[in-house]
Amino acid sequence: MTSTPSLKDQLRTDLTTAMKARDDVTSSTLRMVLAAVSTAEVAGKVARTLSDEEVLEVLGKEAKKRREAATAFADGGRPESAAKEEAEAAVIGRYLPEALSAAEIEAIVAAAVESTGAAAEGMRAMGKVMGVVTPQVKGRADGGVVAAEVKRQLAAG
């Protein structure tokens, strides 16, 4: 067993700390995240313990839900609800790897287009390029943003 705690253990420890500090936003957010992790563990035919990478996937999905809800609340004229969702997304964001910048995404996509020889094929090569790019950006960039960049580069090529 390694000396570093698993991500799930870290979430539990941080939940305890937040509860002791009476940090309501952090504690409620971490409870929600741990519930989502537990749900993912019992989904499917056999219950299992998620790896740190799988826990990060769950965290990414939860963060995305919060960002989308915040946007919806802001568009709906409910700034207090939007602020709550943004605060929850910020708590979850502490556990996620640093997001890639637009320039980094552009460079990864450009390298993938070059390595697959997709520039000549145009938009037909979208799946081929996404197959190369997705593992490199997983958990660090929104899929929609990456797909838009791939489309942009294939259309320009």
C-alpha positions as CSV (number, residue, x, y, z in Angstrom):
1,M,0.0,0.0,0.0
2,T,1.3,3.4,-0.8
3,S,1.9,6.1,1.7
4,T,-0.2,8.7,-0.1
5,P,-4.0,8.5,0.6
6,S,-6.4,7.7,-2.2
7,L,-8.3,10.6,-3.6
8,K,-11.5,9.2,-2.0
9,D,-9.7,9.1,1.4
10,Q,-8.6,12.7,0.8
11,L,-12.1,13.7,0.1
12,R,-13.3,12.1,3.3
13,T,-10.5,13.7,5.4
14,D,-11.3,17.1,3.9
15,L,-15.0,16.6,4.6
16,T,-14.2,16.0,8.3
17,T,-12.0,19.1,8.4
18,A,-14.7,21.2,6.7
19,M,-17.3,20.0,9.1
20,K,-15.1,20.9,12.1
21,A,-14.5,24.3,10.6
22,R,-18.2,24.7,10.0
23,D,-17.5,25.4,6.3
24,D,-21.0,24.6,5.0
25,V,-20.3,25.1,1.3
26,T,-17.3,22.8,1.3
27,S,-18.9,20.1,3.6
28,S,-22.1,20.0,1.6
29,T,-20.2,19.9,-1.7
30,L,-17.9,17.1,-0.5
31,R,-20.9,15.1,0.8
32,M,-22.5,15.4,-2.7
33,V,-19.3,14.4,-4.4
34,L,-18.7,11.4,-2.1
35,A,-22.3,10.3,-2.7
36,A,-21.7,10.5,-6.5
37,V,-18.5,8.4,-6.1
38,S,-20.5,5.8,-4.0
39,T,-23.2,5.7,-6.7
40,A,-20.6,5.1,-9.3
41,E,-19.1,2.3,-7.3
42,V,-22.3,0.4,-7.0
43,A,-23.4,1.1,-10.6
44,G,-23.2,-1.9,-12.9
45,K,-23.4,-5.6,-12.0
46,V,-20.7,-5.7,-9.4
47,A,-19.9,-3.2,-6.7
48,R,-16.2,-2.1,-6.7
49,T,-13.9,0.5,-5.5
50,L,-13.0,3.2,-8.0
51,S,-9.4,4.1,-8.8
52,D,-8.2,7.6,-8.4
53,E,-8.5,8.1,-12.1
54,E,-12.2,7.0,-12.0
55,V,-12.9,9.3,-9.0
56,L,-11.4,12.2,-11.0
57,E,-13.8,11.3,-13.8
58,V,-16.7,11.5,-11.4
59,L,-15.4,14.8,-10.0
60,G,-15.1,16.2,-13.5
61,K,-18.7,15.3,-14.3
62,E,-19.9,16.9,-11.0
63,A,-17.9,20.1,-11.7
64,K,-19.4,20.3,-15.2
65,K,-22.9,19.9,-13.8
66,R,-22.2,22.8,-11.4
67,R,-20.8,25.1,-14.2
68,E,-23.8,24.3,-16.4
69,A,-26.3,24.9,-13.6
70,A,-24.6,28.2,-12.7
71,T,-24.9,29.3,-16.3
72,A,-28.6,28.3,-16.4
73,F,-29.3,30.1,-13.1
74,A,-27.5,33.2,-14.3
75,D,-29.4,33.2,-17.6
76,G,-32.6,32.7,-15.7
77,G,-32.0,35.8,-13.5
78,R,-31.2,33.8,-10.3
79,P,-27.7,35.2,-9.3
80,E,-27.8,33.8,-5.8
81,S,-28.4,30.2,-7.1
82,A,-25.7,30.8,-9.7
83,A,-23.2,31.9,-7.1
84,K,-24.0,28.8,-5.0
85,E,-23.3,26.5,-8.0
86,E,-20.1,28.4,-8.8
87,A,-18.9,28.0,-5.2
88,E,-19.5,24.3,-5.3
89,A,-17.7,24.1,-8.7
90,A,-14.7,25.9,-7.1
91,V,-14.6,23.4,-4.2
92,I,-14.6,20.4,-6.7
93,G,-12.1,22.2,-8.8
94,R,-9.5,22.0,-6.0
95,Y,-9.3,18.2,-6.6
96,L,-9.1,18.3,-10.4
97,P,-5.9,18.5,-12.4
98,E,-5.2,22.0,-13.8
99,A,-7.2,22.7,-16.9
100,L,-5.4,23.0,-20.2
101,S,-5.2,26.5,-21.7
102,A,-6.6,27.2,-25.2
103,A,-3.0,27.3,-26.6
104,E,-2.2,23.9,-25.0
105,I,-5.4,22.4,-26.6
106,E,-4.5,23.9,-29.9
107,A,-1.0,22.5,-29.8
108,I,-2.2,19.0,-28.8
109,V,-4.8,19.0,-31.6
110,A,-2.2,20.3,-34.1
111,A,0.2,17.5,-33.2
112,A,-2.6,14.9,-33.5
113,V,-3.7,16.2,-36.9
114,E,-0.1,16.0,-38.1
115,S,0.6,12.6,-36.7
116,T,-2.6,11.1,-38.2
117,G,-2.2,12.8,-41.5
118,A,-5.7,14.0,-41.1
119,A,-5.2,17.5,-42.7
120,A,-5.7,16.1,-46.2
121,E,-8.9,14.2,-45.2
122,G,-10.7,17.2,-43.8
123,M,-13.8,16.7,-41.6
124,R,-14.0,13.0,-42.4
125,A,-10.9,12.5,-40.1
126,M,-12.7,14.1,-37.1
127,G,-13.1,10.7,-35.3
128,K,-9.5,9.7,-36.0
129,V,-8.1,12.9,-34.5
130,M,-10.5,12.9,-31.5
131,G,-9.3,9.3,-30.8
132,V,-5.7,10.5,-30.5
133,V,-6.5,13.8,-28.6
134,T,-9.1,12.5,-26.1
135,P,-6.7,10.4,-23.9
136,Q,-4.3,13.4,-23.8
137,V,-6.8,15.9,-22.6
138,K,-9.1,13.7,-20.5
139,G,-10.2,15.4,-17.3
140,R,-8.3,18.5,-18.2
141,A,-10.4,20.0,-21.0
142,D,-14.1,20.1,-21.9
143,G,-14.8,17.7,-24.7
144,G,-16.9,20.3,-26.6
145,V,-14.0,22.8,-26.6
146,V,-11.6,20.1,-27.9
147,A,-14.1,19.0,-30.6
148,A,-14.5,22.6,-31.7
149,E,-10.7,23.1,-32.0
150,V,-10.4,19.8,-34.0
151,K,-13.2,21.0,-36.4
152,R,-11.5,24.4,-36.7
153,Q,-8.1,22.9,-37.6
154,L,-9.6,20.3,-40.0
155,A,-11.6,23.0,-41.8
156,A,-8.6,25.2,-42.1
157,G,-6.4,22.3,-43.3
